[in-house]
Amino acid sequence: MKYSALRKAVLDANFELYESGLVISTFGNVSAIDRHNGIVAIKPSGVSYKAMNTSDIVVTDLDGTIIDGDMRPSSDLDTHIELYKSFKAIGAIVHTHSFYATAWAQSGRAIPAMGTTHADYFNGTIPVTRQLTDAEIRDDYVRNTGRVIAEALGNNDPLAIPAALVNDHGPFCWGVDAADAVHNAEMLEAVARIAFHSRQISQESLEISAALLDRHFQRKHGKSATYGQPARSKQV
């Protein structure tokens, strides 16, 4: 089977996404890109997570043309492709309709950085897109969804803020690979839930200071990260 390693990584990530509870029914999808070969592997449209196997994962080029696979790719394919073209650093994308993140998206509200849990994974506010215009919805809607995500992220490093909320729709997350993108989707839902309840407790809850935000993000993701264990040298 062609592109078996990429397909297997995408299949495993889709299974993990389903097991995490971030998606129900056939909602959501995971894709990954092989930039060397210019191909994208993505979940097939409308197929049960429980029923998928490696050969069901659809492989397309960066124009969205199917180059291997018998099924129709996810209906969100063009959004994924637009994001891959916009952000060269990302290697995989996850879309969910997870409860709390979707509630923020449907409210048209960005998720503020209110504490260190947020700062451990997102180095700033998680943006929400503007609403698409009628023309953008009518013509090339799915690709335009990717364009407004890129617009909302602006000049921010996509790996420093690896998520965005699509107004009236739901969250998209990304990472260096498929497993990383799923993990970021899990963390997004966690911080969305915490932020929701924090604002219920107090509408005047302040955002985290820039110094503390940067401190927590850098300890996990910076060049001199101190979180976790150092890589072990090989024993000889």
C-alpha positions in Angstrom: 0.0 0.0 0.0 1.3 3.5 -0.9 2.2 6.0 1.8 1.6 3.4 4.5 3.6 5.2 7.2 1.8 8.5 6.8 -1.6 6.8 6.6 -0.9 4.7 9.7 0.0 7.9 11.7 -3.2 9.6 10.6 -5.3 6.5 11.3 -3.8 6.2 14.8 -4.3 9.9 15.5 -8.0 9.7 14.4 -8.5 6.7 16.8 -6.8 8.7 19.6 -9.1 11.7 18.8 -12.2 9.5 19.1 -11.0 7.8 22.3 -10.3 11.2 23.8 -14.0 12.1 23.6 -13.4 15.2 21.6 -15.5 14.0 18.8 -18.7 12.0 18.5 -20.3 10.1 15.6 -18.3 10.9 12.5 -17.6 14.5 13.4 -14.0 15.8 13.2 -10.9 14.7 11.4 -7.1 14.5 11.5 -4.7 15.0 8.6 -1.0 15.1 8.2 1.3 16.3 5.5 4.4 14.9 3.8 6.1 18.0 2.6 8.9 16.3 0.8 6.4 14.5 -1.5 3.8 17.3 -1.4 0.9 15.0 -0.2 -1.7 15.1 2.5 -3.4 12.1 4.2 -6.8 12.7 5.8 -9.8 10.9 7.3 -12.4 9.9 4.8 -15.7 11.8 4.9 -18.5 10.5 7.1 -16.9 7.2 8.0 -17.2 5.8 11.5 -14.0 6.0 13.5 -14.6 2.5 14.7 -14.8 1.2 11.1 -11.7 2.8 9.6 -8.6 1.0 8.6 -5.3 2.3 7.1 -6.4 1.9 3.5 -9.4 4.1 4.1 -7.2 7.1 4.8 -7.3 9.3 1.6 -4.1 10.7 0.1 -4.3 13.9 -2.0 -1.9 16.4 -3.5 -1.9 20.1 -2.4 -4.5 20.9 -4.9 -6.9 18.5 -3.3 -6.7 15.9 -6.1 -7.0 12.3 -4.8 -3.8 10.4 -5.7 -4.5 7.3 -3.7 -7.6 5.9 -1.9 -11.1 4.7 -2.8 -13.1 7.0 -0.5 -14.1 10.7 -0.6 -11.8 12.7 1.7 -13.1 14.8 4.6 -15.2 17.7 3.6 -12.8 19.9 5.5 -9.9 19.0 3.2 -9.5 22.4 1.6 -9.3 24.1 5.0 -6.5 21.8 5.9 -4.7 22.4 2.6 -5.0 26.2 3.0 -3.5 26.0 6.5 -0.6 23.8 5.2 0.1 26.4 2.6 -0.1 29.3 5.0 2.0 27.7 7.8 5.1 25.7 6.7 6.0 24.7 10.2 2.9 22.6 10.9 2.8 18.9 10.1 -0.7 17.9 11.0 -4.1 19.4 11.6 -7.1 18.3 13.8 -10.6 19.6 13.6 -13.2 18.8 16.3 -16.5 20.0 17.6 -15.4 19.6 21.3 -18.0 21.0 23.7 -16.3 23.9 25.4 -14.1 25.1 22.6 -17.1 25.0 20.2 -19.1 27.0 22.7 -16.5 29.7 22.7 -16.4 29.6 18.9 -20.2 29.8 18.5 -20.2 32.7 20.9 -17.6 34.5 18.7 -15.2 34.8 21.6 -11.5 34.3 21.7 -10.2 32.3 24.7 -8.1 34.6 26.9 -4.9 33.5 28.6 -6.1 33.5 32.2 -3.6 31.2 33.9 -0.6 29.0 33.8 -2.5 25.9 32.5 -3.3 28.0 29.3 0.3 29.3 29.2 1.8 25.8 29.3 0.5 25.2 25.8 -0.6 28.5 24.2 1.6 31.6 24.3 -1.3 34.0 24.2 -5.0 34.4 23.5 -6.5 31.6 21.3 -8.0 33.7 18.5 -11.4 33.5 17.0 -12.0 34.3 13.4 -14.3 36.9 12.0 -17.5 35.7 10.5 -17.3 34.8 6.9 -19.1 37.1 4.5 -22.0 35.8 2.4 -19.7 35.8 -0.7 -17.1 33.8 1.2 -19.7 31.3 2.2 -21.2 31.0 -1.2 -17.9 30.7 -3.1 -15.1 28.5 -1.9 -16.4 28.2 1.6 -14.1 25.5 2.9 -10.9 27.1 1.6 -12.1 30.5 2.9 -12.4 28.9 6.3 -8.7 28.2 6.2 -8.0 31.7 5.0 -9.8 33.4 7.9 -8.0 31.1 10.4 -4.7 32.3 8.9 -6.0 35.9 9.1 -6.9 35.5 12.7 -3.6 34.0 13.7 -1.8 36.9 12.0 1.9 37.1 12.6 1.9 34.7 15.6 4.0 31.6 15.5 1.6 28.8 14.7 3.4 26.4 17.0 3.3 28.9 19.8 -0.5 29.3 19.5 -1.4 25.9 17.9 -5.2 26.5 17.7 -7.9 28.8 16.5 -11.7 29.0 16.8 -13.8 29.4 13.6 -16.6 31.7 14.4 -20.0 29.9 14.4 -18.2 26.6 13.8 -15.6 25.1 16.0 -11.9 24.6 16.7 -9.0 23.7 14.5 -5.6 22.7 16.0 -2.3 21.7 14.6 1.2 20.5 15.6 4.5 19.1 14.3 2.9 15.7 13.7 -0.5 14.0 14.0 0.0 12.9 17.6 1.1 16.4 18.6 -1.9 18.0 16.9 -4.3 15.7 18.8 -2.6 16.5 22.1 -3.0 20.2 21.4 -6.7 19.6 20.7 -7.0 17.9 24.1 -5.2 20.8 25.8 -7.4 23.4 23.9 -10.6 21.7 25.3 -9.1 21.7 28.8 -8.2 25.4 28.8 -11.6 26.3 27.1 -13.4 24.6 30.0 -11.3 26.2 32.7 -11.7 29.7 31.1 -15.5 29.2 30.8 -15.8 28.3 34.5 -13.4 31.1 35.6 -15.5 33.7 33.8 -18.6 32.2 35.5 -17.0 32.7 38.9 -16.0 36.2 38.0 -16.5 38.3 34.9 -13.7 40.5 36.1 -11.1 37.7 36.1 -7.9 39.2 34.9 -5.6 37.7 32.2 -2.3 36.3 33.1 0.7 38.7 33.1 2.9 38.7 30.1 5.9 37.8 32.2 4.1 34.7 33.8 2.6 33.7 30.4 6.1 33.7 28.8 7.7 32.0 31.8 5.4 29.0 31.7 5.3 28.7 27.9 9.1 28.8 27.6 9.7 26.3 30.4 8.0 23.7 28.2 8.7 24.9 24.7 11.7 27.2 24.8 15.2 26.5 23.8 16.2 26.1 27.4 13.0 24.2 28.5 13.2 22.8 32.0 10.0 20.8 32.1 10.3 17.0 31.8 13.4 14.9 31.6 16.5 15.5 29.4 17.2 13.2 26.5 19.3 10.3 27.6 22.6 9.6 25.8 23.1 6.1 24.5 24.8 3.7 26.8 28.1 2.3 25.4 
